[in-house]
Amino acid sequence: MRATASILHVDLDAFFAAVEQRDKPSLRGKPVIVGGIGGRGVVSTASYEARRFGVRSAMSMAEARGRCPHAAFLAGRFDAYREASRIVMERLRELSPLVQPLSLDEAFVDLAANPDFDPDDLESLVVQLRADITERTHGLTCSVGVASSKFLAKIASELNKPDGHFIAHPGTELELLAPMQVTAIPGVGPATAERLRRLGVETIEQLRALSLDELTRSLGTASGRSLFHLARGEDDRPVEAHREAKSVSVEDTFPVDIADRAELASVTDTLARTVARRLRAAGQSGRTVTLKMRRHDFETHTRSITLPGPTDHPRVITDTALGLLAAADVTGGLRLLGVGVSGLTDWVQDDLFSEPPSDEDDTAPLPRRAVRHQPERTWVAGMDVTHTEHGDGWVWGAGLGRVTVRFETRLTPSGPIMTFADDDPALSARASAPAGTVEA
């Protein structure tokens, strides 16, 4: 463990939704939900106004609409998100050469890698960082945690969210962690939390009372050892700059074992589509699809298929994962399912699959290889457009041969709403304006 609080964790607040609110004045202070807007879509990010109604990431869009029907439901603009992320990561690299991005909106920074770092000036450094990020991104906010390890820095960044910071000074770690629920520890999901509850453990302080032997007997060697050390704030993982992801994966641990194939297929479908969205967000694709299964007796098995070329298409990944599930023995039930894609690259092979995607593949933007198969003019909620007479705006909604546009930009007041024929030659899509530019 470090003698100083020198690992910083930055997490942009409700990032995708916040970018939309920044660029669309009429949505500021109102519920905004970003994700797949079709019937099978899921929530990617919800603004804090929407979270008050119980909307959360990974929730089905149908449930989100039921909980918060008056929200703005937007498909997302990844060019705008990547540009805002680039600005933030550039600012972080001014602090240190060791910056480890975890996603577009989250990163670790090793402050000690900067020879000019002064631990006594930490408070002003963090305050200035947050102010600079807000200024350079034209209004986005972030939450920051600083501590002696990556684990504690991430914990600290959650304590004063949103738009706040917390510094966990060395020597305060045990006191800070003690009252927290065990679910605050990364990797402690519902199943692990239930196992710990049966041992009389709900808080990290109670977890700390268990011996290493008790934890490894109950949870297995790897999990037991990890929890033993994290409960004591012990984490020696370094910040790794320029670390390239070897795979993108997501998994779900169930409160009770599932043996029903239809239910397992539904879970696999959701996991595969989530992986596809994450690949798109990272601008990557992959060749090998892997299904991970943990049986009722805790035995873990994986099955993989390597495709002829890389893909980021949700249906291709889903169908491949479902094929792997169909060939698997699920007798006795599964307690965990995971889907991953590896063999990553930053391109998609154009002619890998000749069949165009179905209309159901709406949980993420269309893959690059499929754009040519789509109608020339496709309007989705939230996209940036321009009109030769009325100027710049964004799509409020579309359907039945019509498209409704609100004419406003980040630098204008909330604007008027007008409806046009969806083939109006005066209306066209436009690129998102970079966060540092002045729009006309």
Steps between C-alpha positions, in 0.01 A plus 500: 500500500618852423594745770316780317164545332631509147264289287213702358176364355280716276143409410298733277150543638215333300729552203294422188189669644704798619643555151146498361381751760801721428430506127120523524393797718137385520610181681704664776361410839262244349505119485713369213550132416755385241503152351331275247167665430336203326290228657800294611722790604662546839606807695861605456493810723228685689528858623470558872152644442397164348674298772263650756227296331698178536649493150850349489757372253433158343126525572278415205382808317144375534528504879669840489209639297258361757689658790567836334272547198560875484879464446680576176606166347803540274698255287840650582773686307830319547701757305402763756582267790840408358589866448408592858696199626804605297498844664481348848777246437725776364448696821583193709825448309603850609500361855708191431638283219330200663130518410295182473164555327240244602233624260401824330397653832732347759874483565774453760796738528827429682586844638830375643630441145523878464827617661336835585215341696464655847281297741449812711333671203259216429177680593564794268614263223169313511292817518684644200465175306124490546467866403715450190299200385176694534645799314663305217198277438258793524311385805562131573572409860699219654550326832855444623651274763863494612654232721799275550366226269276454197233324705476779755519775237199351321314466830585862583368631167156361588472673836411854387338422167400687290735794445710450810823349627641312796860446608565186705819581685727209601410372845127565457424205272369253758271756661371608160421147382358359824132609475467436125295210366708214359344571159720812484791265425540433126398145414259455790171442320168367633616135525821580690316749721244230586774251588660758726164583657464135597832539678362800689685750283335808351757775555869518419579523870323167556681355200831601653421283802510182289830322464664430167431129554127561558470714187685260270294206629175686431585687180793320344869583511508789253183678615566438868856632483393807300225594745729442797748759371249751360308505829825633651549751221796304362540534124840527330385506137690763298350759269574369149524761227402413141365166612315340211198289579546138398128434512163654572272291717205519735352241735205455732486302825150380592345502849376144432622244246325512162437181304230621260656528154263774387594715798870432448464592133336828597788582735755406233326726249517796741865437588604465134332825402665678792839376379420627150416846634823513699699399193336782306567751777867405496517503119602134494390164363610142562521154346456258792170471688515321836221374723588458867285272719526429872302194600303436816803320646726806429682331214573760233507414129558712190417437135630712212457548127741699283329677209658544154546871571439762772150630573324741733152406378255423785313232307815317391635498855160400643441217253850365558459506878157336477651225284759435767228485766293256293793258493564524874375268775303709749368208702472605863496866407749784468585763759700724264501582131745719315558606140829639373667600176877481455750528217428873493575741221381848408340401170211289368534278193254650251390188315510246780123458498289580199162498671394847621407540868138465603294789631532349848871582519432839651688481830802679350585711193510313169830321433728667249472210255119522495449871442481457123200266537292756688267765358691809398317716755451350844394720791548391864418690815785721614700516175636835382340649190497825307233673291587740221247756628471440874860407585638235737301278732440140603241232434224501760321204343426330169250262344209468256690695239564800724794626702470751786795727575578734787716784372761575764869439570724508804552876459140605433189527718243223499358508148179438307371161385401446137390195301600416142454222249778247557619550142508881519808593291566802723567274801822303540713333766801688635808404695507574874693818570823446697467616859762769458349670194254784464193403304351734246 
